[in-house]
Amino acid sequence: MSTDSESLPGPGVADVTPRPSYRRAAFILWMIFGFMALMNDYDGITSIIGTPIIATFLTVIAMPLALLMGLLFRWSRARSWWYESRRPAATILILSLLVLTFGESLGFTQTYFDKELEVTRLRLHDAASTPSLLAMIFAVVYWPCGSVAQGRKQVLE
C-alpha cells in the first residue's frame, strides 16, 4: 500500500475537523422557522409576538439533531470527503431545498384534516420534510470554509 507524501500531514501538523458554524446555522434556522410560522397562520399582532418564541423553541429542538449527525465526521474518510470541496455540502443543501420547495409538486404529499375549515388538504409528507430540513441544517453547520490547507490541517505549536 503506497501513500503520497503530499496527502500525509507533515511533522507538527494534525488532521482536525474545522469548527462548525453554530451561530450562522442557528440564525438561518431561526429565520426559516419564523418565516414558516408567519406563513402558516398569521393572526396579526399575536403572530408577530409569538413567532420569535416558536422559532426559538423549534431551533432549540432541531439544532442538536443536526449536530448529532456531525458525529459522522469522527470517521476520517467521511471527514476528508466532506471537507475536500464544497460540492457535497452544496449538493445536500440544493437537494434539501428542492424537496422542501417543490416536494408537493413532486408527489411527496400526505393528507390531513383542517379542523378549522373542516376540509381535507394535501401537504408535504413528514418523511420528506423532516430529513430535508435536518440535511439542510447539517450542510449549513458543517459548510466547508476556506481552503483544504486552512480547514483540515492545523499547525501544532
C-alpha positions as CSV (number, residue, x, y, z in Angstrom):
1,M,0.0,0.0,0.0
2,S,1.7,3.2,-1.1
3,T,0.9,6.7,0.1
4,D,1.7,10.0,-1.4
5,S,3.8,12.3,0.7
6,E,1.5,15.2,-0.2
7,S,-1.6,13.5,1.3
8,L,0.1,12.9,4.7
9,P,0.4,15.8,7.1
10,G,4.0,16.9,7.8
11,P,5.6,16.9,11.2
12,G,3.9,19.2,13.6
13,V,0.6,19.1,11.6
14,A,-2.6,17.4,12.8
15,D,-5.6,16.4,10.8
16,V,-8.6,18.1,12.6
17,T,-12.1,19.0,11.7
18,P,-12.8,22.7,11.3
19,R,-15.1,24.3,13.9
20,P,-18.7,24.2,12.9
21,S,-20.6,27.5,12.5
22,Y,-23.3,27.1,15.1
23,R,-24.3,30.8,15.1
24,R,-24.8,31.0,11.4
25,A,-26.9,27.8,11.3
26,A,-29.0,28.8,14.3
27,F,-29.7,32.2,12.8
28,I,-30.7,30.7,9.4
29,L,-32.8,28.1,11.1
30,W,-34.5,30.7,13.3
31,M,-35.3,32.8,10.3
32,I,-36.7,29.8,8.5
33,F,-38.9,28.7,11.4
34,G,-40.1,32.3,11.9
35,F,-41.0,32.6,8.2
36,M,-42.8,29.3,8.3
37,A,-44.8,30.3,11.4
38,L,-45.9,33.6,9.8
39,M,-46.8,31.9,6.6
40,N,-48.7,29.1,8.3
41,D,-51.2,31.1,10.4
42,Y,-50.8,34.8,10.5
43,D,-53.2,36.3,13.1
44,G,-51.9,39.9,13.3
45,I,-50.1,41.2,16.4
46,T,-50.3,37.8,18.3
47,S,-48.4,36.1,15.5
48,I,-45.7,38.9,15.4
49,I,-45.2,38.5,19.2
50,G,-45.4,34.6,19.2
51,T,-43.3,33.9,16.1
52,P,-39.9,34.5,17.6
53,I,-40.8,32.4,20.6
54,I,-41.9,29.5,18.4
55,A,-38.9,29.9,16.1
56,T,-36.5,29.8,19.1
57,F,-38.2,26.7,20.6
58,L,-38.0,24.8,17.2
59,T,-34.4,25.9,16.8
60,V,-33.5,24.5,20.2
61,I,-35.1,21.2,19.2
62,A,-33.7,20.9,15.7
63,M,-30.2,22.1,16.1
64,P,-29.0,19.3,18.4
65,L,-30.3,16.7,15.9
66,A,-28.2,18.2,13.1
67,L,-25.2,18.4,15.4
68,L,-25.6,14.7,16.3
69,M,-25.4,14.0,12.6
70,G,-21.9,15.6,12.7
71,L,-20.6,12.6,14.7
72,L,-20.2,11.1,11.2
73,F,-17.0,13.2,11.0
74,R,-15.3,11.2,13.6
75,W,-14.7,8.8,10.8
76,S,-11.7,10.2,9.0
77,R,-12.8,9.1,5.5
78,A,-16.1,10.9,5.8
79,R,-14.4,14.0,7.2
80,S,-11.8,14.1,4.4
81,W,-14.5,13.5,1.7
82,W,-16.7,16.3,3.2
83,Y,-14.0,18.9,3.6
84,E,-12.3,18.2,0.3
85,S,-14.5,20.6,-1.5
86,R,-17.8,22.4,-1.1
87,R,-19.5,20.2,-3.6
88,P,-21.0,17.6,-1.1
89,A,-22.4,20.4,1.1
90,A,-23.8,22.3,-1.8
91,T,-25.4,19.2,-3.3
92,I,-27.1,18.3,0.0
93,L,-28.2,21.9,0.5
94,I,-29.7,22.2,-3.0
95,L,-31.4,18.8,-2.9
96,S,-33.0,19.5,0.5
97,L,-34.2,23.0,-0.6
98,L,-35.6,21.4,-3.8
99,V,-37.5,18.8,-1.7
100,L,-38.8,21.5,0.7
101,T,-39.8,23.8,-2.1
102,F,-41.1,21.5,-4.8
103,G,-41.9,18.4,-2.8
104,E,-45.6,18.7,-3.1
105,S,-45.3,19.1,-6.8
106,L,-43.1,16.0,-7.0
107,G,-45.8,14.0,-5.2
108,F,-44.3,13.8,-1.6
109,T,-47.7,14.5,-0.1
110,Q,-49.9,13.4,2.7
111,T,-53.5,14.3,3.5
112,Y,-54.6,16.0,6.7
113,F,-57.8,17.3,8.0
114,D,-58.0,21.0,8.7
115,K,-60.3,21.3,11.8
116,E,-60.9,25.0,11.4
117,L,-62.2,24.9,7.9
118,E,-63.3,21.2,8.1
119,V,-61.6,20.3,4.8
120,T,-59.1,17.6,3.8
121,R,-55.9,19.0,2.3
122,L,-52.6,17.9,1.0
123,R,-49.2,18.9,2.4
124,L,-45.6,17.9,2.2
125,H,-45.1,14.5,3.7
126,D,-43.3,14.4,7.1
127,A,-41.0,11.7,5.8
128,A,-39.8,14.1,3.2
129,S,-39.8,17.4,5.1
130,T,-38.1,16.4,8.3
131,P,-35.0,14.7,6.8
132,S,-34.7,17.5,4.2
133,L,-34.8,20.2,6.9
134,L,-32.2,18.3,9.0
135,A,-30.0,17.8,6.0
136,M,-30.2,21.5,5.2
137,I,-29.2,22.4,8.8
138,F,-26.3,19.9,8.6
139,A,-25.0,21.3,5.4
140,V,-25.1,24.8,6.8
141,V,-23.5,24.0,10.1
142,Y,-20.7,21.9,8.6
143,W,-20.2,24.1,5.5
144,P,-16.5,23.7,4.4
145,C,-14.9,27.2,4.8
146,G,-11.5,28.2,3.5
147,S,-9.0,26.0,1.6
148,V,-8.2,22.5,2.5
149,A,-4.9,23.5,4.0
150,Q,-6.6,26.0,6.3
151,G,-9.6,24.0,7.1
152,R,-8.4,20.4,7.7
153,K,-4.8,20.9,9.0
154,Q,-3.8,22.9,11.9
155,V,-0.2,23.6,12.9
156,L,0.6,22.4,16.4
157,E,2.7,24.7,18.4
